[in-house]
Amino acid sequence: MWRSRISALLCGQFGGFSRLPLGVVSCSQTAAGAPPRRECFAVKSSTGSLRNTENRVMPSNVEIKAKVSDPARFAEKAAQLSQSEGTIIRQHDTFFNCSQGRLKLRDFMNGSGQLIFYERPDTDGPKLSRYSISPTNDPSSLRAVLSDALEVKGEVRKERRLFLIGQTRVHLDAVEGLGNYMELEVVMRPEQTVEEGQQVAEDLMEKLGVSKESLVTGAYMDLLLKGHKEI
């Protein structure tokens, strides 16, 4: 009984978001020990902002994930477009059982982390991802509590190289057990629609030489659970 109550508190409170029509409104996000500060934007309906039960706006972005066959070449193109060599970030993600969406604890391996809940359709190509983040300075203790309460679904370890290109965060990920992947996260501007954010992602995908055949669905955790192997 106590486990189901905790699961409802952590997961069920976000259940109303997927049924609302979408628009865009701005907000900002920071987290201790996390990657560089970024602006993000939240989704809202035509009659009001998309919020949880505490009237807090839930941020969103447009994302693409794909397999990368030549990470050196991809990094070269990303460096040229971003005019930087990128930032290396180590991440250890622990996923917990959740009745809706996905709940994960991200450990940055430096004493800081983030508890992240997100909802995203499992389709290839550009897709809208809605999320909620809470920073932590004690990810190990939080992992122990959540493991007892919800049980662990799985873990993902990766080294991420982050490039900032215009309004998009470009990730080149070396994922343990899976291989090399890239992710694009388009941070929409207040005046842009979701469709315009999708177009930004598709245009950048073309500039980076990412083919539609290489697109993948789901999270890295899903790929690991399905038995995808590193090649």
C-alpha positions in Angstrom: 0.0 0.0 0.0 2.7 2.5 0.9 4.6 1.8 -2.3 1.5 2.5 -4.5 0.9 5.7 -2.6 4.4 6.9 -3.2 4.3 5.9 -6.8 1.1 7.9 -7.2 2.7 11.0 -5.7 5.8 10.8 -7.9 4.1 9.7 -11.1 0.4 10.1 -11.1 0.3 13.9 -10.5 1.4 14.4 -14.1 -1.4 12.4 -15.6 -3.4 15.3 -17.0 -0.9 16.8 -19.3 -1.3 14.7 -22.4 -5.0 15.5 -22.9 -4.5 19.2 -23.5 -4.1 21.0 -26.9 -0.7 22.6 -27.2 0.8 26.1 -27.6 4.0 27.7 -26.4 5.0 30.1 -23.5 8.5 30.8 -22.1 10.2 30.0 -18.8 13.8 29.3 -17.5 15.5 26.4 -15.8 18.7 25.9 -13.7 20.1 23.0 -11.7 23.1 22.7 -9.4 25.9 20.8 -11.1 23.9 20.5 -14.3 25.0 21.4 -17.9 25.2 25.1 -18.7 22.1 27.2 -18.0 19.5 27.3 -20.8 16.2 28.9 -21.6 13.3 26.5 -22.1 9.6 26.9 -23.0 6.4 25.5 -21.7 3.4 24.1 -23.4 -0.1 25.6 -22.9 -3.6 25.3 -24.3 -5.5 28.1 -26.1 -7.5 28.7 -23.0 -4.7 28.5 -20.4 -1.2 27.3 -19.5 -0.5 23.6 -19.2 0.1 23.1 -15.4 0.2 20.5 -12.8 -1.9 20.5 -9.7 0.2 23.2 -8.1 -0.2 25.5 -11.1 3.4 25.2 -12.1 4.1 25.3 -15.9 5.6 22.1 -17.3 8.5 22.8 -19.8 8.9 21.2 -23.2 11.2 20.9 -26.2 11.3 19.2 -29.6 13.6 16.2 -29.8 15.2 13.8 -32.3 17.4 10.8 -31.5 19.5 8.8 -34.0 22.2 6.2 -34.3 25.6 7.6 -35.3 27.9 5.4 -37.4 30.8 7.9 -37.5 31.0 9.8 -34.3 34.3 11.6 -35.2 32.7 13.0 -38.4 29.5 14.0 -36.6 31.6 15.8 -33.9 33.5 17.6 -36.6 30.3 18.9 -38.2 28.8 19.8 -34.8 32.0 21.7 -33.8 31.9 23.7 -37.1 28.3 24.6 -36.7 28.6 25.5 -33.0 32.1 27.1 -33.3 33.2 25.1 -30.2 34.6 21.8 -29.3 31.7 21.0 -27.1 31.4 20.2 -23.3 32.0 16.7 -21.9 29.4 15.5 -19.4 29.3 12.2 -17.6 25.9 10.9 -16.7 24.5 7.9 -14.8 20.7 7.6 -15.2 18.6 5.3 -13.0 15.1 4.7 -14.2 12.3 3.8 -11.8 9.0 2.0 -12.3 6.3 4.6 -13.1 2.7 4.1 -14.1 2.8 7.0 -16.7 5.7 8.6 -18.5 9.3 8.0 -17.3 11.0 8.8 -14.0 14.8 8.9 -13.8 17.5 10.1 -11.4 20.4 11.7 -13.3 23.7 11.6 -11.4 26.4 13.9 -12.9 29.1 12.0 -11.0 30.2 15.1 -9.2 27.9 15.1 -6.1 25.0 16.7 -8.0 22.0 15.3 -9.9 18.5 15.8 -11.1 15.2 13.9 -10.6 13.5 14.1 -13.9 9.9 13.1 -14.9 9.1 13.3 -18.7 6.5 12.3 -21.2 7.4 11.7 -24.8 5.8 9.7 -27.7 7.8 6.7 -28.9 8.1 7.7 -32.5 11.0 8.5 -34.8 11.5 12.0 -36.2 10.9 15.2 -34.2 8.6 14.8 -31.2 7.4 17.0 -28.3 8.8 16.1 -24.9 7.3 17.5 -21.7 9.3 17.3 -18.5 9.7 18.4 -14.9 13.1 18.6 -13.1 14.2 18.9 -9.5 17.9 19.3 -8.6 19.6 17.3 -5.8 22.9 17.6 -4.0 22.7 14.0 -2.8 21.8 11.7 -5.7 23.0 8.5 -3.9 20.6 8.9 -1.0 17.8 9.8 -3.2 18.5 6.8 -5.4 18.3 4.5 -2.3 14.9 6.0 -1.3 13.4 5.8 -4.7 14.7 2.2 -5.2 13.0 1.1 -2.0 9.7 2.9 -2.9 9.4 2.2 -6.7 12.1 -0.4 -7.5 14.6 0.2 -10.3 13.6 -0.4 -13.9 17.2 -0.1 -15.3 20.3 2.1 -15.6 22.0 4.0 -18.4 25.6 5.2 -18.3 27.0 7.5 -20.9 29.5 10.1 -21.8 27.8 13.1 -23.5 29.4 15.8 -25.6 27.2 18.8 -25.7 27.2 21.4 -28.5 25.0 24.5 -28.6 23.9 25.4 -32.1 21.5 28.4 -32.2 18.4 27.4 -30.2 19.3 23.7 -30.2 21.3 21.5 -27.8 23.1 18.8 -29.8 24.3 15.8 -27.8 26.8 13.2 -29.1 26.4 10.3 -26.7 28.7 7.3 -26.1 26.2 4.9 -24.3 27.5 1.9 -22.4 26.2 -1.2 -24.0 24.6 0.6 -27.0 27.2 2.6 -28.8 27.1 6.1 -30.3 24.0 8.2 -30.7 23.0 11.8 -31.2 20.1 13.8 -29.7 18.8 17.2 -30.8 16.8 19.2 -28.3 15.2 22.3 -29.8 14.4 25.0 -27.3 11.4 26.8 -28.8 11.1 30.6 -28.8 8.0 32.3 -27.5 6.7 33.2 -31.0 7.3 29.7 -32.5 4.9 26.9 -32.9 5.6 23.2 -32.2 5.7 22.7 -36.0 8.3 25.4 -36.4 10.4 23.7 -33.7 10.1 20.4 -35.6 11.3 22.2 -38.8 14.4 23.6 -36.9 15.2 20.0 -35.8 14.8 18.6 -39.3 17.0 21.3 -40.9 19.8 20.8 -38.4 19.5 17.0 -38.8 20.2 17.6 -42.5 23.2 19.9 -41.9 24.7 17.3 -39.5 24.3 14.5 -42.1 21.8 12.5 -40.0 19.7 10.2 -42.3 16.1 9.4 -41.6 17.1 5.7 -41.7 19.2 6.2 -38.6 16.4 7.6 -36.5 15.4 5.6 -33.4 12.4 5.6 -31.0 12.2 5.5 -27.3 14.8 6.3 -24.6 18.2 4.6 -24.2 16.7 2.6 -21.4 14.1 1.2 -23.8 16.8 0.2 -26.3 18.8 -1.6 -23.5 15.7 -3.4 -22.3 14.9 -4.5 -25.9 18.4 -6.0 -26.2 20.0 -3.7 -28.7 23.7 -4.3 -28.8 26.7 -2.1 -29.4 28.0 -2.2 -32.9 
